[in-house]
Amino acid sequence: MDPSEFRRVLGHWGTGVAVVATIRPDGLPVGLTANAVASVSLEPPLVLACVERGSDTHDFIGLAGAFTVSVLAEEQEALARRFATWDVAEKFRGVAYREVVTGAPVLEGVLAWLDCRLWAVYPGGDHSIFVGEVVAGDAREGAPLIYYRGGYGRYTP
Ligand SMILES: Cc1cc2nc3c(=O)[nH]c(=O)nc-3n(C[C@H](O)[C@H](O)[C@H](O)COP(=O)(O)O)c2cc1C
């Protein structure tokens, strides 16, 4: 299938929006906007995140052996845009985060978050499929940021 047609069709798969992040060996946080995130297993609790092999974040997830998933709320579109485009050194500037269990950064104020220990890595074409065992997580009241057909939107019950 032609890549642009693939994109157009998959654009109809409405998703939430997350920041997948990890920590570099020098202690700097890195991360990227991701919607290729899904639950995998209940026991043990596993999630997956598909990360482009060429991204700046990719190699550091393997090095750290951990990643976080910070699920963005509807008022956090600016964070989604920042983590999708900004220079790696700029992304976390002024963004509050904390380390919970693994040492990977959880963004403050997000709708929900998961802290994951890397459980397996599978090849996925130009992406890697990182499977993480969830060791901690939480969620708050609020509404999610939605991504659909190349644009951001809101969830209306
Ligand atoms: C809504 C949205 C969802 C995205 N989902 C993913 C994804 O699941 N995996 C991925 O590798 N890149 C995804 N991207 C692209 C990355 O966010 C983008 O390439 C980012 O700049 C990579 O950052 P890095 O090179 O600092 O790691 C997405 C972008 C947007 C706007």
The ligand as a MOL file (V3000), in Angstrom:
LIG
                    3D

  0  0  0     0  0            999 V3000
M  V30 BEGIN CTAB
M  V30 COUNTS 31 33 0 0 0
M  V30 BEGIN ATOM
M  V30 1 C -0.2090 13.1190 17.2220 0
M  V30 2 C 1.1660 12.5520 16.9490 0
M  V30 3 C 1.4160 11.2290 17.2220 0
M  V30 4 C 2.6890 10.6810 17.0050 0
M  V30 5 N 2.8930 9.3670 17.3100 0
M  V30 6 C 4.1220 8.8430 17.1750 0
M  V30 7 C 4.3680 7.5080 17.5840 0
M  V30 8 O 3.4860 6.8050 18.0720 0
M  V30 9 N 5.6410 7.0360 17.4380 0
M  V30 10 C 6.6550 7.7960 16.9120 0
M  V30 11 O 7.7710 7.2950 16.8190 0
M  V30 12 N 6.4470 9.0700 16.5250 0
M  V30 13 C 5.2170 9.6150 16.6590 0
M  V30 14 N 4.9910 10.9180 16.3050 0
M  V30 15 C 6.1060 11.7060 15.7700 0
M  V30 16 C 7.0840 12.1600 16.8540 0
M  V30 17 O 6.4100 12.8250 17.9150 0
M  V30 18 C 8.1450 13.1230 16.2660 0
M  V30 19 O 8.8100 12.4770 15.2160 0
M  V30 20 C 9.1290 13.6110 17.3220 0
M  V30 21 O 9.6890 14.8400 16.8810 0
M  V30 22 C 10.3040 12.6710 17.6060 0
M  V30 23 O 11.0640 13.2440 18.6460 0
M  V30 24 P 12.5640 12.7670 19.0110 0
M  V30 25 O 13.3240 12.6490 17.7150 0
M  V30 26 O 13.1030 13.8470 19.9210 0
M  V30 27 O 12.4590 11.4620 19.7500 0
M  V30 28 C 3.7310 11.4920 16.5010 0
M  V30 29 C 3.4740 12.8420 16.2270 0
M  V30 30 C 2.2160 13.3750 16.4420 0
M  V30 31 C 1.9640 14.8330 16.1820 0
M  V30 END ATOM
M  V30 BEGIN BOND
M  V30 1 1 1 2
M  V30 2 1 2 3
M  V30 3 2 2 30
M  V30 4 2 3 4
M  V30 5 1 4 5
M  V30 6 1 4 28
M  V30 7 2 5 6
M  V30 8 1 6 7
M  V30 9 1 6 13
M  V30 10 2 7 8
M  V30 11 1 7 9
M  V30 12 1 9 10
M  V30 13 2 10 11
M  V30 14 1 10 12
M  V30 15 2 12 13
M  V30 16 1 13 14
M  V30 17 1 14 15
M  V30 18 1 14 28
M  V30 19 1 15 16
M  V30 20 1 16 17
M  V30 21 1 16 18
M  V30 22 1 18 19
M  V30 23 1 18 20
M  V30 24 1 20 21
M  V30 25 1 20 22
M  V30 26 1 22 23
M  V30 27 1 23 24
M  V30 28 2 24 25
M  V30 29 1 24 26
M  V30 30 1 24 27
M  V30 31 2 28 29
M  V30 32 1 29 30
M  V30 33 1 30 31
M  V30 END BOND
M  V30 END CTAB
M  END
